[in-house]
Amino acid sequence: MSDVPAPAPPSTIMRAALLMLASTLFFGLMAVSIRLASATLHAFEIAFFRNVFGVVAALPLLLHHGPGLLRTTQLRRYVIRCVIGVVSMLCGFWAIAHLPLAQAISLSYSTPLFVTVLAVWLLGEQVRARRWAAVLAGFVGVLIIVRPGTAGFTATSLVALTAAVMSGIVAIQIKQLSATEPADRIVLWTTMLWVPMSLLPALAVWQWPHGITWLWIAAAGGLGTGGHMLWTRALKLGEVSALTPISFMQLPVVAVAGYFLFDEPLDRWTLTGALVIFGANAYIAHREAGLARHAATSAPTAGAKPGE
């Protein structure tokens, strides 16, 4: 018998895609909330309060499932995943606070490119020449947005790229954890561990929020945890490389918000680079789906894949 898993039914694929789309909208609105809060609060504090309110938003999971939800044999992996995740969060929040909103989110689109590269290293996936070409094309899109060596370049864009690299590692780790861990346990442990981890950098710049800032950081916490729940469920149902391009739907949300709330027009460099990255990631997702179908249909008669 073949060890190749049967392809997911269309209904499961559609459900995973809808979950990823919903999480994308949540994360887009969270970015808007972060930018609004950053007018009076440091990005590191916003990250901490996002996690505090995120725990509050996640508590119904514990009430629903009971304390048994927290029982796990993977605590070490959770800690490692959360350390990487909080670094990604701090970098991402800093970028949202200091870059034009659309540019910060567009650079986060490079995450699927890093996922493809990291999947070779961490998951042993085989990537052929066409997908490598798509990855290289995607990085050209990153260069178009960042424009190194020009007056439009800022060091903050490198912080945004660091967040994308860390996010790629996190996506791979969540996929690995979800093989044995339920999605709600991943969300709850992650959110709880992020609170003390994000408190340390927040203390270095501490000041209490005032007025409407409380609303924005509470919204960031609720939207972030909700997006995380939806994202984790989507990754449990579908393939990382096929689902991550859906995150491009954040761009219309943040572009409209950036224009009307922060007077930030979507410049042609950001739009062009984002479209190049989107095209690269769409091709990668298409190749992943095609290879999965080929493996499913040829598995009964095929031997080992080349390179195994």
C-alpha positions in Angstrom: 0.0 0.0 0.0 1.1 3.6 -0.6 2.0 5.8 2.3 0.9 8.9 0.3 -2.2 10.4 2.1 -5.4 10.7 0.1 -6.1 14.2 -1.1 -8.4 16.3 1.0 -12.0 16.4 -0.3 -13.1 19.6 -2.0 -15.3 20.6 1.0 -12.4 20.4 3.3 -10.2 22.4 1.0 -12.9 25.1 0.7 -13.4 25.2 4.4 -9.6 25.7 5.0 -9.6 28.5 2.4 -12.5 30.2 4.0 -11.0 29.9 7.5 -7.7 31.4 6.1 -9.6 34.2 4.4 -11.4 35.1 7.7 -8.2 35.0 9.6 -6.6 37.3 7.0 -9.4 39.9 7.5 -9.0 39.7 11.3 -5.3 40.2 11.0 -5.8 43.1 8.6 -8.1 44.8 11.1 -5.7 44.1 13.8 -3.0 45.9 11.9 -5.3 48.9 11.7 -5.9 48.8 15.4 -2.1 48.6 16.1 -1.5 51.6 13.9 -4.2 53.6 15.7 -2.7 52.6 19.1 0.8 53.5 18.0 -0.1 57.2 18.0 0.3 57.2 21.8 1.9 53.9 22.7 5.2 52.1 21.9 4.9 49.0 19.6 6.4 46.7 22.3 3.6 47.7 24.8 1.0 47.2 22.1 2.3 43.7 21.6 2.1 43.0 25.3 -1.4 44.3 25.7 -2.5 42.5 22.6 -1.4 39.3 24.3 -3.1 40.2 27.6 -6.4 40.9 25.9 -5.7 37.9 23.6 -5.7 35.6 26.7 -9.0 37.0 27.8 -10.4 36.3 24.3 -9.1 32.8 24.5 -10.4 31.9 27.9 -13.8 30.6 26.5 -11.7 27.8 24.9 -10.6 26.7 28.4 -14.1 27.0 29.8 -15.5 25.0 26.9 -12.9 22.1 26.9 -12.0 22.2 30.6 -8.5 22.1 32.2 -7.6 19.0 30.2 -7.1 21.1 27.2 -3.8 22.3 28.6 -2.4 18.7 29.0 0.4 18.3 26.5 3.7 16.4 26.0 5.0 19.1 23.6 5.6 22.0 26.1 9.2 22.4 25.0 8.1 22.8 21.3 5.5 25.3 22.4 8.1 27.4 24.2 10.5 27.4 21.2 7.6 28.2 18.9 6.5 31.1 21.1 9.9 32.6 21.5 10.2 32.8 17.7 6.6 34.0 17.4 7.1 36.8 19.9 10.2 38.0 18.0 8.1 38.0 14.8 5.3 39.9 16.6 7.6 42.6 18.0 9.2 43.1 14.7 5.9 43.1 12.9 4.3 45.6 15.3 7.3 47.9 15.0 7.0 47.8 11.2 3.3 48.6 11.3 3.9 51.5 13.7 6.7 53.0 11.6 6.1 52.1 7.9 3.2 53.1 5.7 0.6 50.5 6.6 0.3 49.0 3.1 4.1 48.7 2.8 4.4 46.9 6.1 1.7 44.4 5.2 3.1 43.9 1.6 6.5 43.0 3.0 4.7 40.4 5.3 3.6 38.8 2.1 7.1 37.4 1.7 6.3 34.9 4.4 5.1 32.2 2.0 8.4 32.6 0.1 10.3 31.8 3.3 7.8 29.0 4.1 8.8 27.3 0.8 12.5 27.7 1.6 12.1 26.5 5.2 9.9 23.6 4.2 12.9 22.1 2.3 15.0 22.4 5.5 12.5 21.6 8.2 10.1 19.3 6.5 12.3 17.7 3.9 9.9 18.8 1.1 11.2 18.5 -2.5 11.2 21.8 -4.4 12.1 21.7 -8.1 13.4 24.4 -10.5 10.1 26.1 -11.3 9.2 26.7 -7.7 12.7 28.0 -7.0 12.3 30.4 -9.9 9.0 31.6 -8.4 10.7 32.1 -5.1 13.4 34.2 -6.7 10.8 36.2 -8.6 9.0 36.8 -5.3 12.2 38.2 -3.7 12.6 40.5 -6.7 9.1 41.8 -5.6 10.5 42.3 -2.1 13.4 44.4 -3.6 11.0 46.5 -5.6 9.2 47.4 -2.3 12.3 47.9 -0.2 14.4 49.7 -2.9 17.8 49.3 -1.3 20.3 52.0 -2.2 17.6 54.6 -3.0 16.1 57.5 -1.1 12.9 55.3 -0.5 14.8 52.7 1.5 14.4 52.6 5.3 16.0 50.3 7.8 12.5 49.6 9.2 11.7 47.6 6.1 14.4 45.1 7.2 12.6 44.8 10.5 9.4 43.9 8.5 11.4 41.3 6.6 12.7 39.8 9.8 9.1 39.5 11.0 8.3 37.6 7.8 11.2 35.2 8.2 10.2 34.4 11.8 6.5 34.1 10.7 7.6 31.5 8.1 9.3 29.4 10.8 6.2 29.7 13.0 3.9 28.5 10.2 6.0 25.4 9.7 6.0 24.8 13.5 2.3 25.1 13.7 1.8 22.7 10.9 4.1 20.2 12.8 2.3 20.7 16.1 -1.1 20.4 14.5 -0.3 16.9 13.5 -0.7 15.8 17.1 -2.2 18.8 19.0 -5.7 20.2 18.7 -6.0 23.7 17.3 -7.6 25.2 20.5 -4.7 23.9 22.6 -2.1 25.5 20.3 -3.9 28.8 20.5 -4.3 28.7 24.2 -0.7 27.7 25.1 0.7 30.2 22.5 -1.4 33.1 23.8 -0.5 32.3 27.5 3.2 32.0 26.8 3.3 35.2 24.8 2.2 37.3 27.8 5.3 36.9 30.0 7.6 36.8 26.9 6.3 40.1 25.6 6.2 41.7 29.0 10.0 42.0 29.3 10.6 44.2 26.3 7.4 46.2 27.2 8.8 47.1 30.6 11.7 48.8 29.0 9.4 51.4 27.4 6.5 51.3 29.8 3.8 53.9 30.1 0.1 53.4 30.8 -2.4 53.7 27.9 -5.0 56.4 28.2 -8.4 57.1 26.7 -9.4 55.5 23.4 -6.0 53.7 23.2 -7.5 51.1 25.5 -10.1 50.4 22.8 -7.5 50.0 20.1 -5.3 47.6 22.1 -8.3 45.6 23.2 -9.4 45.3 19.6 -5.9 44.2 18.6 -6.0 41.5 21.2 -9.4 40.2 20.3 -8.8 40.4 16.5 -5.4 38.8 16.9 -6.6 35.9 18.9 -9.6 35.4 16.7 -7.3 35.5 13.6 -4.9 33.0 15.3 -7.8 30.6 16.0 -9.0 30.7 12.4 -5.4 30.5 11.1 -4.5 27.5 13.2 -7.7 25.6 12.1 -7.0 26.4 8.5 -3.4 25.1 8.7 -4.7 21.9 10.3 -7.1 21.3 7.4 -5.0 22.5 4.4 -1.4 22.8 3.1 0.7 25.7 4.3 2.0 26.6 0.8 -1.5 26.5 -0.7 -3.2 28.6 2.0 -0.7 31.4 2.7 -1.2 33.3 -0.6 -4.8 34.0 0.7 -3.2 36.4 3.1 -2.8 38.9 0.2 -6.4 39.8 0.9 -5.1 42.0 3.7 -3.8 44.5 1.2 -7.2 45.9 0.2 -8.2 46.2 3.9 -5.1 48.0 5.0 -4.8 50.1 1.8 -8.3 51.5 2.3 -7.6 52.1 6.0 -4.2 53.7 5.3 -5.8 56.1 2.8 -8.8 57.2 4.8 -7.4 57.0 8.3 -3.7 57.9 7.9 -3.5 59.8 4.6 -1.2 57.1 3.1 -1.8 56.6 -0.7 -0.7 53.2 -2.0 2.5 54.1 -3.9 3.3 52.3 -7.2 6.4 50.6 -5.9 4.6 48.9 -3.0 1.7 47.9 -5.3 4.1 46.6 -8.1 6.2 44.7 -5.6 3.1 43.2 -3.9 1.7 42.0 -7.2 5.0 40.4 -8.1 5.1 38.6 -4.7 1.5 37.6 -5.1 2.2 36.1 -8.6 5.1 34.2 -7.2 3.2 32.8 -4.3 0.1 32.0 -6.5 2.4 29.9 -8.8 4.0 28.2 -5.8 0.5 27.3 -4.5 -0.6 26.1 -7.9 2.5 23.8 -8.2 1.9 22.4 -4.7 -1.7 21.5 -5.6 -0.6 20.0 -8.9 2.1 17.9 -7.4 -0.2 16.7 -4.6 -2.8 15.6 -7.3 0.0 13.8 -9.3 1.3 12.0 -6.2 -2.2 10.9 -5.3 -3.0 9.5 -8.7 0.4 7.9 -9.4 1.1 6.6 -5.9 -0.3 3.0 -6.4 2.2 2.2 -9.1 5.0 4.6 -8.5 8.2 3.8 -6.6 10.3 6.1 -4.6 10.5 9.7 -5.8 13.7 10.9 -7.3 16.2 12.0 -4.6 14.7 9.8 -1.9 
